[in-house]
Amino acid sequence: MMRTATARLVLDAASDAELVFSVAVAEGQDARETLSITQAGRPLPVRELLDDRGTRLHVVRAGKGRVEVDYRVDVAGRTAPIPVVPLDPIQYLRPSRYCESDTLGPTARSEFRGLAGLELLAAVSSWVGGRLLYVPGASQPTDGAVQTFLDRRGVCRDYAHLVIALLRALDVPARLVSVYAPGLWPMDFHAVAEALVDGRWYVVDATTLAPRQSLVRIATGRDASDTAWLSTSGGWVSLVEMEIGAVADVLPRDDVTELVQIG
C-alpha cells in the first residue's frame, strides 16, 4: 500500500513566538517527505526533536507576521508497530488531562463487567460510537472524556478520549494517536485510541470514519495534550488556513471485528 499525506498550514504571529509542529509522520517509516516552514517567503531554521514514542517535533522561532507550513509524505508499505516497553502498562493506565478514567470507573465497570480482550475492545468501541454524535465544532479544546460523556457529541479526539478513559478504568492500558487517515471524510488530522492487549497495541476508532489499516502515525501520547499538531509559547498565534490531505492507492475494507495495528 502506498499512502500520501499533505498538510498546509497558514498562521499569523502577533509577536515573536516559538512554534512547535507535530505534522511529520513518526520515526521508523519507509517514507519520502518534504517540509517547508517559511515567513515572508524566507525559510525559517527548523530544529527536529524526537520523543521516546517516536514522535517527531519541529521547532521554529518566528517573528511577527505570516508563517506558512507545507508538508508532504509518501509512505511505502506498512511499518512495524512501536514496540511495547516496560513503562507502557504503567504510564497508559493512569488518568490524564483529557482521560479521567478515575471519574468514569463506575460507568465502565457497570457497562462492561466480565468482558476482556477483543470482546472488550469491540464493546467499548461500539458503545462509544453508538452513544455519541459526530458534530464538528460541538466540543471545546478543553473538553475531556467526562464532558464528552455528558454532552454525547464531539469529534474524533473526543471519541478517542472517551474510549481511552473507559479502557483505563478497566485496567487496559490505552493511549491516543494522531494520524493521517486516507478515506476520512471530512478530511482533517484524525485521532484514534490504541489499547494494549496481549503485549500488542491495537487501534480502536469508535468513529469508524476511515479504514484502520490505512492510518499513518504522526504522534503518540497519553491524550491530546501530547499529540497536538501545534503548540506555541512567547506570543499569540492565530490559524488562518489549514488544508489536510491523505490518500492511498488501495483503500482497505475495515472489518471492525478484527484486531488491527497501525503500520
N, C-alpha and C positions, 0 to 999 in steps of 0.2 A: 504494500500500500504506500503510495506517495501522497503526502499531505503538505499543503502550502497554507501558510498563515501570514497575514499582514496586519499592521497596526499603524494608523496615522493619528497623531495627537497634536493639537494646536493649543497652546497655553499663553496666557498673558501674566507676566510677573509685574506686580506693582512696585517692587523694590528688589534689591539684591536678595537672593534666596538660594538655598541648597535644595536640589530636586533629586529624589531617588526613585528610579523607574524599575518596575518589575514587569517587563513586557517580553523579554527574551526567553526562549524555551530553556528548560532546566538542563543542567550538565549531563553529559553522557549519551546524548542523542546523535544519531548519524544525520547531521544537519548542515546545510549550507545557508548562511544568513548574512544580512547586511543591516547595520544600524547607523542611522544618521540623526544627530541631535544638533540643531543649529539655532542661532539667534541672529537676527538681522542678516541672514544669508551666510553667516560665518560659522564654521564648526566649533562647537564647544568641546574642551577637553573632557574626556569621559574616563572615569575610573570604575573598573569592574570588581565587585566583591562577591564572594561565594560563601553561602551559609552551609551549615552542617547537613542540610537536607538536599543539597544540590541546586538550590535557588540562586540564580544569578541576578545581582542588583547592579544597576548602572547609575553612578552618581555624577552630577554636574553642578557647577556653580554658575548661576545665571544672574545677569544684571536686570535692570528694569527693561521691559519690552517683551516682544513676542518670541516664544520658543516653539520650534517645530520638531517633532519626532517622527521618523519614518523607519519602520522595521519590516523586514520580510524574511521568512524562513521556509526552506524546503526540507522536509523530514522524510527520509527514505526508510521503509520498513518499520518494524516495531522495535522498541527499546527495552532492554532488560529492566524489570521493575527495581525501584530503590530497595536495597537490602534492609531487612529488619535489624535494628541494633538493640542492645540490652535496655537502653533508656526508653525506647518507644512505649512499652506497656505501662511505664510509669507516667511519662510526660503526657501521653494522649488519653489517659484515664481521668486526669484532673479537670475540674471545672475551669473554664477560661472566660475571658471577657464577654464573648458573644454566645457561649455554650454553657448555660447554667445548669449543668447536669444534676447538681445537688438539689436545686429547686424542683426540677422535673422528675426526680426519683420516684415519688409515689405514683405519678401518672404512668411512667414507664413500667413499673412493676405490676400495676393493675392491668394494663393493656396487653403486655407481652409475657406474662408469667408462664414459665415452663418451656419457652422457645429458646433455641440456641442455633449457632452456625448459620447455614444458608437459610434455614426456615426463619430465623430471627431477622436476618438482613432483608429478606423479601417482605416480611410482615411490617417492619418499620418503614421501609420504602413505600409500600402500598398504603399504609396508614397515613403517612405524611402527605403523599401525593393525592390521596382521596379527601383530605380534610382542608387543604389549602387551595386557594385560588391564586393562579399566577397573574399578578396585576402590576405591570411596570409602573414605578413611581409611588406605589402604595405604602412602602416602608421607608423609614428614615435610616440614615447611615449608622445611627447609634442603636438601632433595634437589635436585640438579641433573640435567642430562641424562645424565651418566655413571652416576650412581646409578640412574636410571630404566632406562638401557640394561642394567645388570646385574640389576636386580630384575625387569624385564619386566612391570611393572604400575604403575599410578598413576591420576591423574585428569587433567582437561583441561590444566592448566598443565604437567604432566609430559609429556604427548603433545606439546604445543606446544614445550616446551624442547628435546626431542629432535629434532623436525623442524627447528627453527632451527639447532641445533648442526650437524646433518648438512649443511644447505644452506650455511651459512657455510664449512664445511670444503671445500666445492666452489666457493667464490668466488661464491656467490649471496647478496647482502645479505638478511637476514631479521630480523624483529622480532616482538615479542609484542603482542597487542591484547586488552584486557579488553572484554567486550561483554555486552549483554543479548541473549538468544537465544530468540526465540519458537520454540516447537516442542521446546525442550530438555527432556529427562527423565532424571534428576530435575532439577527447576528449581533454578538457582543462578546466581551470577555465572559466566560462561563465559570461557575463554581460548582464543585461536586464534593461529596464526602468519600473518604476511604476508611474502611474498617479492617482491623487486624483479626483474622480468623485462621487458626491452624498454621500460624507462622507466616502468613502472606497477607499483603494489603490488597483488598478488593474494593472496587469503586461502587458507590451507591449513589444513584441520581434519581431522586424522587420526582423531578420534573419530567423525566422521560422525553426531553426535548431534543436530544441528539444521541446517536449511537455511542455507547460507551467505548467500543473498540476503536473509534476514530479519534478519541481525545488525545491532545498533545499537552503534556505537563509544562506549566510555567513555574508556579511556586507552590510550596507545601508548608503547612503550619497548623497551629492549634485552632485558628479561626481566621476571619477576615483581617484581623489586626496584624497577622503575619504575612498576608498574601496580597495586600493592596497594590494595585498597579502603579500608584504614585503616592509618595509621602513627601512633605516639604517642611522646611524649617527656616527661620530667619526672615521670612517675608510672605506676603499674601500672593497666592497664585490662583487664577481662575481658568476654568476649562472653556475654550472657545469652540473646539471641534474635536470629535472623536469618531473614527471610522475603523471598524474591525472586520477582517475577512478571514474565512477558513474554509478550505475545500479539500476533498480527497478524490483520487482517481477512481476509487471504488468505495462506495458508501455501504458499510456492512448493515445487515439486518440484525437488530439487537433483540436477543431473547432474554427477557427480564428474569427468567427462571435460572439463568446461568451465572456463575461467578466469573467476573471479568476483571483483569488487572490493566491499569493504564500502562501503555507501552508505545 
